[in-house]
Amino acid sequence: MPKLKIAALPDDKPVKVMTELPASVHRDLVAYAEALGRESGQPIEPAKLVAPMLARFMAADRGFAKSKRAYRSAGDG
């Protein structure tokens, strides 16, 4: 089985966000949770994957990282 990009789910104080997902995205999220559950040996609630997936996406976005650094630098002066 290929190594999944999301490994462990951090235990952090949550902030509730409500949104709607397209059915195809939800199906893929459920499938991802099932694959991760098989890999870890523990059932995973699909909704718990949304935050780490978003965090990983933003961390990998070079344009966002550059914009974030520029924003922080502007606030230092």
Sequence and secondary structure as in RCSB ss.txt:
>XXXX:A:sequence
MPKLKIAALPDDKPVKVMTELPASVHRDLVAYAEALGRESGQPIEPAKLVAPMLARFMAADRGFAKSKRAYRSAG
DG
>XXXX:A:secstr
    S                 HHHHHHHHHHHHHHHHHHTS   THHHHHHHHHHHHHH HHHHHHHHHHHHHH
H 
